Amino acid sequence: MPEGYERLTGAPEILALLYGAVTLYGVPHDPLTLIGESAGATQQAARDSLLGTHTWHVGRVTCNVTVESVLTTSQPVGAMFDYLLTDTGEMPLDRRNAFRGEIGILASA
């Protein structure tokens, strides 16, 4: 298995995570924009592996979703939005107030 960011370029596990999340939260009818992190030369390969129409099956149900664009950002930005947004993509009032102030992200190796 590739190490580092190369593991993000077309691995079936990455697609399984995408399909599982979309299945769990509802398959949208509109194209998706994905936001993630990758670096260096593998950035375009990671984008290319996620762009386009994806089809998978859950039991006897066929699911389809189109990924229209993939935006990359740093891991701390992703962590901030993971904190600020609920599972339904809403920002509760107490977190809106935090968003207006300063937020620090601590990462461990």
Rosetta constraint file for C-alpha pairs under 8 A:
AtomPair CA 1 CA 7 HARMONIC 7.02 0.50
AtomPair CA 2 CA 6 HARMONIC 5.56 0.50
AtomPair CA 2 CA 7 HARMONIC 5.06 0.50
AtomPair CA 3 CA 7 HARMONIC 5.76 0.50
AtomPair CA 5 CA 9 HARMONIC 7.65 0.50
AtomPair CA 5 CA 38 HARMONIC 6.12 0.50
AtomPair CA 5 CA 39 HARMONIC 6.81 0.50
AtomPair CA 5 CA 42 HARMONIC 6.54 0.50
AtomPair CA 6 CA 42 HARMONIC 6.09 0.50
AtomPair CA 7 CA 11 HARMONIC 6.37 0.50
AtomPair CA 8 CA 14 HARMONIC 6.67 0.50
AtomPair CA 8 CA 38 HARMONIC 7.83 0.50
AtomPair CA 8 CA 46 HARMONIC 5.67 0.50
AtomPair CA 9 CA 42 HARMONIC 7.09 0.50
AtomPair CA 9 CA 45 HARMONIC 5.54 0.50
AtomPair CA 9 CA 46 HARMONIC 4.30 0.50
AtomPair CA 9 CA 47 HARMONIC 7.79 0.50
AtomPair CA 9 CA 48 HARMONIC 7.97 0.50
AtomPair CA 9 CA 49 HARMONIC 5.93 0.50
AtomPair CA 10 CA 14 HARMONIC 7.08 0.50
AtomPair CA 10 CA 15 HARMONIC 7.43 0.50
AtomPair CA 10 CA 45 HARMONIC 7.89 0.50
AtomPair CA 10 CA 46 HARMONIC 6.72 0.50
AtomPair CA 10 CA 49 HARMONIC 4.89 0.50
AtomPair CA 10 CA 50 HARMONIC 7.37 0.50
AtomPair CA 11 CA 15 HARMONIC 6.79 0.50
AtomPair CA 12 CA 16 HARMONIC 6.08 0.50
AtomPair CA 13 CA 17 HARMONIC 6.25 0.50
AtomPair CA 14 CA 18 HARMONIC 6.35 0.50
AtomPair CA 15 CA 19 HARMONIC 6.05 0.50
AtomPair CA 15 CA 50 HARMONIC 7.76 0.50
AtomPair CA 16 CA 20 HARMONIC 5.91 0.50
AtomPair CA 17 CA 21 HARMONIC 6.10 0.50
AtomPair CA 18 CA 22 HARMONIC 6.15 0.50
AtomPair CA 19 CA 23 HARMONIC 5.91 0.50
AtomPair CA 19 CA 56 HARMONIC 7.23 0.50
AtomPair CA 20 CA 24 HARMONIC 6.02 0.50
AtomPair CA 21 CA 25 HARMONIC 6.12 0.50
AtomPair CA 22 CA 26 HARMONIC 5.55 0.50
AtomPair CA 22 CA 27 HARMONIC 5.37 0.50
AtomPair CA 22 CA 28 HARMONIC 7.85 0.50
AtomPair CA 23 CA 27 HARMONIC 5.74 0.50
AtomPair CA 23 CA 63 HARMONIC 7.83 0.50
AtomPair CA 25 CA 88 HARMONIC 7.91 0.50
AtomPair CA 27 CA 63 HARMONIC 7.05 0.50
AtomPair CA 27 CA 64 HARMONIC 7.34 0.50
AtomPair CA 27 CA 65 HARMONIC 6.72 0.50
AtomPair CA 28 CA 32 HARMONIC 7.78 0.50
AtomPair CA 28 CA 65 HARMONIC 6.83 0.50
AtomPair CA 29 CA 65 HARMONIC 7.18 0.50
AtomPair CA 30 CA 65 HARMONIC 7.88 0.50
AtomPair CA 30 CA 66 HARMONIC 7.52 0.50
AtomPair CA 31 CA 65 HARMONIC 6.70 0.50
AtomPair CA 31 CA 66 HARMONIC 4.81 0.50
AtomPair CA 31 CA 67 HARMONIC 5.43 0.50
AtomPair CA 31 CA 68 HARMONIC 5.44 0.50
AtomPair CA 32 CA 65 HARMONIC 7.52 0.50
AtomPair CA 32 CA 66 HARMONIC 6.15 0.50
AtomPair CA 32 CA 67 HARMONIC 4.59 0.50
AtomPair CA 32 CA 68 HARMONIC 5.55 0.50
AtomPair CA 32 CA 69 HARMONIC 6.93 0.50
AtomPair CA 33 CA 67 HARMONIC 6.00 0.50
AtomPair CA 33 CA 68 HARMONIC 5.76 0.50
AtomPair CA 33 CA 69 HARMONIC 4.81 0.50
AtomPair CA 33 CA 70 HARMONIC 5.60 0.50
AtomPair CA 33 CA 71 HARMONIC 7.24 0.50
AtomPair CA 34 CA 67 HARMONIC 7.19 0.50
AtomPair CA 34 CA 69 HARMONIC 6.37 0.50
AtomPair CA 34 CA 70 HARMONIC 4.61 0.50
AtomPair CA 34 CA 71 HARMONIC 6.04 0.50
AtomPair CA 35 CA 70 HARMONIC 5.73 0.50
AtomPair CA 35 CA 71 HARMONIC 4.65 0.50
AtomPair CA 35 CA 72 HARMONIC 5.52 0.50
AtomPair CA 35 CA 73 HARMONIC 6.85 0.50
AtomPair CA 36 CA 70 HARMONIC 7.37 0.50
AtomPair CA 36 CA 71 HARMONIC 6.33 0.50
AtomPair CA 36 CA 72 HARMONIC 4.83 0.50
AtomPair CA 36 CA 73 HARMONIC 5.87 0.50
AtomPair CA 36 CA 74 HARMONIC 7.68 0.50
AtomPair CA 36 CA 75 HARMONIC 7.83 0.50
AtomPair CA 36 CA 78 HARMONIC 7.42 0.50
AtomPair CA 37 CA 72 HARMONIC 4.87 0.50
AtomPair CA 37 CA 73 HARMONIC 5.16 0.50
AtomPair CA 37 CA 74 HARMONIC 5.69 0.50
AtomPair CA 37 CA 75 HARMONIC 6.30 0.50
AtomPair CA 38 CA 42 HARMONIC 6.92 0.50
AtomPair CA 38 CA 43 HARMONIC 5.14 0.50
AtomPair CA 38 CA 46 HARMONIC 7.28 0.50
AtomPair CA 38 CA 72 HARMONIC 6.55 0.50
AtomPair CA 38 CA 73 HARMONIC 7.78 0.50
AtomPair CA 39 CA 43 HARMONIC 5.17 0.50
AtomPair CA 41 CA 45 HARMONIC 7.68 0.50
AtomPair CA 42 CA 46 HARMONIC 6.09 0.50
AtomPair CA 43 CA 47 HARMONIC 6.37 0.50
AtomPair CA 44 CA 48 HARMONIC 6.04 0.50
AtomPair CA 45 CA 49 HARMONIC 6.18 0.50
AtomPair CA 46 CA 50 HARMONIC 6.64 0.50
AtomPair CA 47 CA 51 HARMONIC 6.17 0.50
AtomPair CA 47 CA 69 HARMONIC 7.91 0.50
AtomPair CA 47 CA 70 HARMONIC 5.77 0.50
AtomPair CA 50 CA 67 HARMONIC 6.73 0.50
AtomPair CA 50 CA 70 HARMONIC 7.47 0.50
AtomPair CA 51 CA 66 HARMONIC 7.42 0.50
AtomPair CA 51 CA 67 HARMONIC 5.02 0.50
AtomPair CA 51 CA 68 HARMONIC 6.15 0.50
AtomPair CA 51 CA 69 HARMONIC 6.39 0.50
AtomPair CA 51 CA 70 HARMONIC 7.09 0.50
AtomPair CA 52 CA 66 HARMONIC 5.38 0.50
AtomPair CA 52 CA 67 HARMONIC 5.20 0.50
AtomPair CA 52 CA 68 HARMONIC 6.47 0.50
AtomPair CA 53 CA 64 HARMONIC 6.91 0.50
AtomPair CA 53 CA 65 HARMONIC 5.69 0.50
AtomPair CA 53 CA 66 HARMONIC 4.13 0.50
AtomPair CA 53 CA 67 HARMONIC 6.30 0.50
AtomPair CA 54 CA 64 HARMONIC 5.59 0.50
AtomPair CA 54 CA 65 HARMONIC 5.42 0.50
AtomPair CA 54 CA 66 HARMONIC 6.13 0.50
AtomPair CA 54 CA 67 HARMONIC 7.84 0.50
AtomPair CA 55 CA 62 HARMONIC 6.99 0.50
AtomPair CA 55 CA 63 HARMONIC 5.61 0.50
AtomPair CA 55 CA 64 HARMONIC 4.52 0.50
AtomPair CA 55 CA 65 HARMONIC 6.75 0.50
AtomPair CA 56 CA 62 HARMONIC 5.88 0.50
AtomPair CA 56 CA 63 HARMONIC 5.37 0.50
AtomPair CA 56 CA 64 HARMONIC 6.69 0.50
AtomPair CA 57 CA 61 HARMONIC 5.56 0.50
AtomPair CA 57 CA 62 HARMONIC 4.51 0.50
AtomPair CA 57 CA 63 HARMONIC 5.91 0.50
AtomPair CA 58 CA 62 HARMONIC 6.46 0.50
AtomPair CA 58 CA 63 HARMONIC 7.38 0.50
AtomPair CA 73 CA 77 HARMONIC 6.62 0.50
AtomPair CA 73 CA 78 HARMONIC 7.25 0.50
AtomPair CA 74 CA 78 HARMONIC 6.69 0.50
AtomPair CA 75 CA 79 HARMONIC 6.18 0.50
AtomPair CA 76 CA 80 HARMONIC 6.16 0.50
AtomPair CA 76 CA 105 HARMONIC 6.07 0.50
AtomPair CA 76 CA 107 HARMONIC 7.86 0.50
AtomPair CA 77 CA 81 HARMONIC 6.49 0.50
AtomPair CA 78 CA 82 HARMONIC 6.09 0.50
AtomPair CA 79 CA 83 HARMONIC 6.28 0.50
AtomPair CA 79 CA 105 HARMONIC 7.34 0.50
AtomPair CA 80 CA 84 HARMONIC 6.16 0.50
AtomPair CA 80 CA 103 HARMONIC 7.79 0.50
AtomPair CA 80 CA 105 HARMONIC 7.09 0.50
AtomPair CA 81 CA 85 HARMONIC 5.75 0.50
AtomPair CA 82 CA 86 HARMONIC 7.66 0.50
AtomPair CA 84 CA 91 HARMONIC 5.94 0.50
AtomPair CA 84 CA 92 HARMONIC 7.75 0.50
AtomPair CA 84 CA 95 HARMONIC 5.58 0.50
AtomPair CA 84 CA 96 HARMONIC 7.43 0.50
AtomPair CA 84 CA 99 HARMONIC 7.38 0.50
AtomPair CA 85 CA 89 HARMONIC 5.26 0.50
AtomPair CA 85 CA 90 HARMONIC 5.33 0.50
AtomPair CA 85 CA 91 HARMONIC 4.76 0.50
AtomPair CA 85 CA 92 HARMONIC 7.37 0.50
AtomPair CA 85 CA 95 HARMONIC 7.93 0.50
AtomPair CA 86 CA 90 HARMONIC 5.32 0.50
AtomPair CA 86 CA 91 HARMONIC 6.28 0.50
AtomPair CA 86 CA 92 HARMONIC 7.56 0.50
AtomPair CA 91 CA 95 HARMONIC 6.23 0.50
AtomPair CA 91 CA 96 HARMONIC 6.16 0.50
AtomPair CA 92 CA 96 HARMONIC 6.21 0.50
AtomPair CA 93 CA 97 HARMONIC 6.42 0.50
AtomPair CA 94 CA 98 HARMONIC 6.60 0.50
AtomPair CA 95 CA 99 HARMONIC 6.15 0.50
AtomPair CA 96 CA 100 HARMONIC 6.49 0.50
AtomPair CA 97 CA 101 HARMONIC 6.81 0.50
AtomPair CA 98 CA 102 HARMONIC 7.11 0.50
AtomPair CA 98 CA 103 HARMONIC 7.09 0.50
AtomPair CA 99 CA 103 HARMONIC 7.11 0.50
